[in-house]
Amino acid sequence: MKTLYKILLFAIVPFILCVSCSDDDDQQIGNAEDIIIKEAVNDTVFIDKGESLKVTVETRPANQRVWFYSSDANVFSVTKDGVISTADKGGIASLLVTAQNGAEWTKKTYVLAVLEYVEEIAVKTSGSRIELSPEQVFDPESYFVVTPSSATLKKLAYISDDPSIVSVNSEGKLVAVKKGITKIAAKSTDGTNIVSEKIEVEVLPLLNKSGWSAVAEYSHAYYPPSMLIDGNNSNFWSNPWSGAGLKVPCWVIIDMKKINKFDKIGLVQGSYREAKGVDIYISKSNTDNISYDDSSFELIGSVEVVATTGGESVLDFYPAEEKEARYIKLDFVSSRSGRYLSLAEMNVYYQK
């Protein structure tokens, strides 16, 4: 038996399991006030799948006759002499031990845990690869398959070849530390120490924009500012226009929801190729929904967006400097056509 595994399993074993037995046995044996199974640990008996165990019972007073019952024959069976035999898979059930106590019955219920161990951990899809953003926390469980599926404890631990790129936190999840490529493997936690093949993990410098929001001074109903942070260069934000002329300057504010470190901002030109001059401001304010003229905004640079569709124009501080901010404000000061504005995407990078 794998002692550490038993200790870990004990934390997740359910202790309230319903069983029943007949109270109408007419044998009068004695007065058993207590029943103890010596093999139990914290009222739990552990046994490996495929093995049998004869439990040792003590009664108080000693040498009283006892009867054994299983709450689930699909997990284990037990003979009148207390020999436990497991079924063909792991599981949790109850072992009820009774002894007569005068006209009443003394009953003691134990948890019976039949342990089925991990035999293999396979990578779910050949060639699997994980891409993370800096500081992203990720659980790669879905990338691995445990055999047998009925293993009692299928929880996996993860091993990183290079913790300076991808580390594993106290909750057993991956944490992207910095740009780079490394590999991880999954390891069983039931004491079998089964290790999977390795999966390549790359930490890209592009920050994960999931959960960010954006608001704009002007926006076309079908092309809202959220298009700037949706990760899709085919979608774009657009400033509405009419024969009355372009509404410039105008602004878009992106809320990253927390203060992030970064050293590069990229603006991707849309299919209408209208964006041109953009001033970029940042703010460390942790106040929600700050206004475009909030005093915390500071200008960090200006970009002239390239005319090429899908082209990315950047404001780059790497490697000499990094910035910290929650909000990024794009102040569009000019248009290429003089008719309206559009922009496909804003990317934020941390290249450290």
C-alpha positions as CSV (number, residue, x, y, z in Angstrom):
1,M,0.0,0.0,0.0
2,K,1.2,3.5,-0.7
3,T,1.1,5.2,2.6
4,L,1.3,8.8,1.3
5,Y,-1.6,8.1,-1.1
6,K,-3.7,6.9,1.8
7,I,-3.1,10.1,3.7
8,L,-4.0,12.2,0.7
9,L,-7.1,10.1,-0.1
10,F,-8.3,10.3,3.4
11,A,-8.9,14.1,2.9
12,I,-11.5,13.3,0.1
13,V,-13.2,10.2,1.4
14,P,-16.9,10.8,2.2
15,F,-17.7,9.7,5.7
16,I,-21.4,9.6,5.5
17,L,-22.4,6.4,3.7
18,C,-25.8,4.7,4.2
19,V,-25.9,1.0,5.0
20,S,-28.6,-1.2,6.4
21,C,-28.6,-4.5,8.2
22,S,-31.2,-6.7,9.9
23,D,-31.7,-6.2,13.6
24,D,-33.8,-9.3,14.0
25,D,-31.0,-11.9,14.5
26,D,-32.2,-14.0,17.5
27,Q,-28.8,-15.0,18.7
28,Q,-28.0,-13.9,22.3
29,I,-24.2,-13.8,22.6
30,G,-23.3,-11.1,25.2
31,N,-23.0,-7.4,25.8
32,A,-20.7,-5.9,23.3
33,E,-20.3,-2.1,24.1
34,D,-17.7,-1.2,21.5
35,I,-16.2,-2.6,18.3
36,I,-12.8,-1.7,16.9
37,I,-11.1,-2.8,13.6
38,K,-7.4,-2.6,14.1
39,E,-6.6,-2.1,10.4
40,A,-8.7,1.1,10.3
41,V,-7.0,4.6,10.1
42,N,-9.4,7.3,11.3
43,D,-12.3,4.9,10.8
44,T,-11.2,4.1,7.2
45,V,-9.9,0.8,6.0
46,F,-7.8,0.9,2.8
47,I,-7.3,-2.0,0.4
48,D,-5.8,-2.2,-3.0
49,K,-8.0,-3.4,-5.9
50,G,-7.5,-7.1,-6.5
51,E,-6.4,-7.9,-3.0
52,S,-8.2,-9.4,0.0
53,L,-7.9,-8.5,3.7
54,K,-9.0,-10.3,6.8
55,V,-9.8,-7.6,9.4
56,T,-8.9,-7.9,13.0
57,V,-11.7,-7.1,15.3
58,E,-11.6,-6.2,19.0
59,T,-14.7,-5.9,21.1
60,R,-15.3,-4.5,24.6
61,P,-15.8,-6.7,26.5
62,A,-13.5,-9.0,24.5
63,N,-14.3,-12.0,22.3
64,Q,-17.9,-11.0,21.5
65,R,-19.3,-12.4,18.2
66,V,-19.6,-9.9,15.4
67,W,-21.3,-9.8,12.0
68,F,-20.0,-8.0,8.9
69,Y,-22.0,-6.3,6.1
70,S,-21.0,-4.5,2.9
71,S,-23.0,-1.5,1.7
72,D,-22.1,-2.1,-1.9
73,A,-21.2,-5.5,-3.4
74,N,-20.0,-3.7,-6.5
75,V,-17.1,-2.3,-4.4
76,F,-16.4,-5.2,-2.0
77,S,-17.8,-8.3,-0.4
78,V,-17.1,-9.6,3.1
79,T,-17.4,-13.1,4.7
80,K,-18.8,-13.9,8.1
81,D,-15.2,-14.2,9.3
82,G,-14.3,-10.7,8.2
83,V,-12.4,-11.5,4.9
84,I,-12.8,-8.6,2.5
85,S,-12.6,-9.2,-1.2
86,T,-12.6,-6.3,-3.7
87,A,-14.6,-6.1,-6.9
88,D,-12.9,-5.4,-10.3
89,K,-12.7,-1.6,-9.8
90,G,-11.9,0.9,-7.1
91,G,-14.5,2.7,-5.1
92,I,-15.8,3.8,-1.7
93,A,-18.4,1.9,0.4
94,S,-19.2,1.2,4.0
95,L,-18.2,-1.8,6.2
96,L,-20.7,-2.3,8.9
97,V,-19.7,-4.4,11.9
98,T,-22.4,-5.3,14.5
99,A,-22.5,-7.2,17.8
100,Q,-25.3,-8.0,20.1
101,N,-25.6,-5.9,23.3
102,G,-28.3,-7.6,25.3
103,A,-31.6,-6.9,23.6
104,E,-29.9,-4.2,21.5
105,W,-27.2,-4.1,18.9
106,T,-23.9,-2.2,18.9
107,K,-23.0,-1.0,15.4
108,K,-19.8,0.5,14.1
109,T,-19.5,1.8,10.5
110,Y,-16.2,2.1,8.8
111,V,-15.3,3.6,5.4
112,L,-13.9,0.9,3.1
113,A,-11.8,2.5,0.3
114,V,-10.8,0.2,-2.5
115,L,-7.8,1.9,-4.2
116,E,-7.3,1.7,-8.0
117,Y,-4.1,3.2,-9.1
118,V,-3.1,5.2,-12.2
119,E,-1.4,3.0,-14.8
120,E,-0.7,5.5,-17.6
121,I,-0.9,9.2,-18.3
122,A,-1.2,9.9,-22.0
123,V,-1.1,13.2,-23.9
124,K,-4.6,13.6,-25.3
125,T,-3.6,14.7,-28.8
126,S,-0.3,14.0,-30.5
127,G,1.6,17.2,-31.1
128,S,-0.3,19.1,-28.4
129,R,1.2,22.5,-27.6
130,I,0.2,25.2,-25.1
131,E,0.6,28.9,-25.6
132,L,0.4,31.2,-22.7
133,S,0.6,35.0,-22.1
134,P,2.8,36.5,-19.4
135,E,1.4,36.0,-15.9
136,Q,-1.3,33.8,-17.2
137,V,-2.4,31.0,-14.8
138,F,-3.5,27.8,-16.6
139,D,-4.7,24.3,-15.7
140,P,-3.5,21.8,-18.4
141,E,-5.6,18.9,-17.1
142,S,-7.6,18.7,-20.4
143,Y,-4.4,17.9,-22.3
144,F,-3.9,14.6,-20.5
145,V,-5.8,11.3,-20.2
146,V,-5.5,9.0,-17.2
147,T,-5.8,5.3,-17.5
148,P,-7.8,3.6,-16.0
149,S,-10.6,6.2,-16.0
150,S,-11.9,4.6,-12.8
151,A,-8.6,5.3,-10.9
152,T,-9.4,6.5,-7.4
153,L,-7.2,9.6,-7.4
154,K,-6.8,11.0,-10.9
155,K,-5.5,14.4,-9.8
156,L,-2.2,15.3,-11.6
157,A,0.8,17.2,-10.6
158,Y,2.9,19.0,-13.2
159,I,6.7,19.3,-13.7
160,S,8.3,22.2,-15.7
161,D,11.6,21.8,-17.4
162,D,12.3,25.5,-16.8
163,P,10.5,27.1,-13.9
164,S,12.0,30.5,-14.9
165,I,9.7,30.4,-18.0
166,V,6.7,28.4,-16.7
167,S,6.4,27.6,-13.0
168,V,3.8,25.5,-11.0
169,N,2.0,27.3,-8.2
170,S,0.8,25.9,-4.9
171,E,-2.6,24.9,-6.5
172,G,-0.8,22.8,-9.1
173,K,-1.5,25.1,-12.0
174,L,1.0,26.5,-14.6
175,V,2.1,30.1,-14.2
176,A,3.7,31.9,-17.2
177,V,6.7,33.7,-15.9
178,K,8.4,35.2,-18.9
179,K,8.8,34.9,-22.7
180,G,10.3,31.6,-23.8
181,I,9.7,27.9,-24.6
182,T,9.9,25.0,-22.2
183,K,8.2,21.6,-21.7
184,I,5.9,20.2,-19.0
185,A,5.0,16.7,-18.0
186,A,2.1,15.4,-15.8
187,K,2.7,13.1,-12.9
188,S,0.3,10.9,-10.9
189,T,-0.2,11.9,-7.2
190,D,-1.4,8.5,-5.9
191,G,2.1,7.2,-5.1
192,T,2.6,5.4,-8.5
193,N,4.8,8.2,-9.8
194,I,3.6,7.7,-13.4
195,V,4.9,10.4,-15.7
196,S,3.5,11.4,-19.0
197,E,5.3,12.4,-22.2
198,K,6.2,16.1,-22.3
199,I,4.2,18.9,-23.9
200,E,5.8,22.0,-25.3
201,V,4.7,25.3,-23.7
202,E,5.5,28.7,-25.1
203,V,5.1,31.9,-23.2
204,L,4.3,34.6,-25.9
205,P,5.0,38.2,-25.1
206,L,1.5,39.1,-26.1
207,L,-0.7,39.8,-23.0
208,N,-3.9,37.9,-22.7
209,K,-6.7,40.4,-23.4
210,S,-9.5,38.2,-22.0
211,G,-11.7,40.1,-19.7
212,W,-10.6,43.5,-20.8
213,S,-13.1,46.2,-21.9
214,A,-13.0,49.3,-24.1
215,V,-15.1,52.4,-24.5
216,A,-14.9,55.1,-27.2
217,E,-15.9,58.7,-27.6
218,Y,-17.5,57.8,-30.9
219,S,-18.3,54.4,-32.3
220,H,-20.3,52.8,-35.1
221,A,-23.0,50.5,-33.9
222,Y,-21.7,47.5,-35.8
223,Y,-18.0,48.2,-35.1
224,P,-17.7,48.8,-31.3
225,P,-14.4,49.5,-29.5
226,S,-14.4,45.9,-28.1
227,M,-13.2,44.9,-31.6
228,L,-9.8,46.4,-30.8
229,I,-9.2,43.7,-28.1
230,D,-11.0,40.6,-29.5
231,G,-7.8,39.1,-30.9
232,N,-9.3,39.1,-34.4
233,N,-7.7,41.3,-37.0
234,S,-10.6,40.9,-39.4
235,N,-12.9,42.8,-37.0
236,F,-12.3,46.5,-36.5
237,W,-13.4,49.5,-34.5
238,S,-14.8,52.4,-36.5
239,N,-15.5,56.0,-35.8
240,P,-18.9,57.0,-37.4
241,W,-18.8,59.6,-40.1
242,S,-21.2,61.5,-42.4
243,G,-21.1,64.1,-45.0
244,A,-20.6,66.6,-42.2
245,G,-17.0,65.4,-41.9
246,L,-14.7,63.4,-39.6
247,K,-15.0,63.5,-35.8
248,V,-11.3,64.0,-35.0
249,P,-9.7,64.0,-32.5
250,C,-11.4,61.1,-30.7
251,W,-10.4,58.6,-28.1
252,V,-10.7,55.0,-27.1
253,I,-9.9,53.8,-23.5
254,I,-9.0,50.2,-22.8
255,D,-9.4,48.9,-19.3
256,M,-7.0,45.9,-18.6
257,K,-8.9,45.4,-15.2
258,K,-5.6,45.3,-13.3
259,I,-2.2,46.9,-13.4
260,N,0.0,45.1,-15.9
261,K,3.6,45.4,-16.9
262,F,4.4,45.8,-20.6
263,D,7.1,47.2,-22.8
264,K,5.4,47.4,-26.2
265,I,2.0,48.5,-27.7
266,G,1.1,47.5,-31.2
267,L,-1.7,49.1,-33.4
268,V,-2.9,46.9,-36.3
269,Q,-4.3,48.7,-39.3
270,G,-7.8,47.7,-40.5
271,S,-9.0,46.8,-43.9
272,Y,-10.2,50.4,-44.5
273,R,-6.6,51.7,-43.7
274,E,-7.9,54.9,-42.1
275,A,-6.0,55.3,-38.9
276,K,-3.0,57.5,-39.0
277,G,-1.7,59.6,-36.0
278,V,-2.3,58.2,-32.5
279,D,-1.1,59.5,-29.2
280,I,-0.9,56.8,-26.5
281,Y,-1.5,57.6,-22.8
282,I,-1.5,55.3,-19.8
283,S,-2.9,55.4,-16.2
284,K,-2.2,53.4,-13.1
285,S,-5.5,54.4,-11.6
286,N,-7.4,51.6,-9.9
287,T,-10.7,53.5,-10.1
288,D,-13.3,52.0,-12.3
289,N,-14.6,53.8,-15.4
290,I,-12.2,56.7,-15.3
291,S,-12.9,59.6,-17.7
292,Y,-10.8,60.4,-20.8
293,D,-9.5,63.6,-19.2
294,D,-8.6,62.0,-15.9
295,S,-5.5,63.6,-14.5
296,S,-3.7,60.3,-14.0
297,F,-3.2,59.8,-17.7
298,E,0.3,60.4,-19.0
299,L,1.5,60.6,-22.6
300,I,4.1,57.8,-23.3
301,G,4.5,58.3,-27.0
302,S,2.9,58.7,-30.5
303,V,2.5,56.3,-33.4
304,E,1.8,56.8,-37.0
305,V,-0.2,53.7,-38.1
306,V,1.1,52.1,-41.3
307,A,-1.0,52.2,-44.4
308,T,-0.7,48.5,-45.0
309,T,-3.8,46.4,-44.2
310,G,-3.0,44.2,-41.2
311,G,0.3,46.0,-40.6
312,E,1.3,46.6,-37.0
313,S,2.8,49.9,-35.9
314,V,4.5,49.8,-32.5
315,L,5.6,51.9,-29.5
316,D,8.4,49.8,-28.1
317,F,10.3,50.4,-24.9
318,Y,12.1,47.0,-24.7
319,P,14.8,46.3,-23.4
320,A,15.6,49.5,-21.8
321,E,12.3,50.3,-20.1
322,E,9.0,48.8,-19.0
323,K,5.6,50.4,-18.2
324,E,2.9,49.7,-15.7
325,A,-0.7,50.6,-16.1
326,R,-4.3,49.5,-15.9
327,Y,-5.7,51.9,-18.5
328,I,-4.5,52.6,-22.0
329,K,-5.9,55.6,-23.9
330,L,-5.6,55.9,-27.7
331,D,-6.1,59.5,-28.8
332,F,-6.7,59.5,-32.6
333,V,-5.5,62.8,-33.8
334,S,-5.6,62.3,-37.6
335,S,-7.0,60.1,-40.4
336,R,-5.5,59.0,-43.7
337,S,-8.6,59.8,-45.7
338,G,-10.0,62.6,-43.7
339,R,-13.4,60.9,-43.8
340,Y,-13.5,58.4,-40.9
341,L,-11.4,56.2,-38.6
342,S,-10.9,52.5,-38.2
343,L,-8.4,50.2,-36.5
344,A,-8.3,46.4,-36.3
345,E,-6.5,45.6,-33.1
346,M,-4.5,46.9,-30.2
347,N,-1.8,44.4,-28.8
348,V,0.1,44.8,-25.6
349,Y,3.4,42.9,-25.1
350,Y,5.7,42.1,-22.3
351,Q,9.0,41.0,-23.9
352,K,11.1,40.5,-20.7
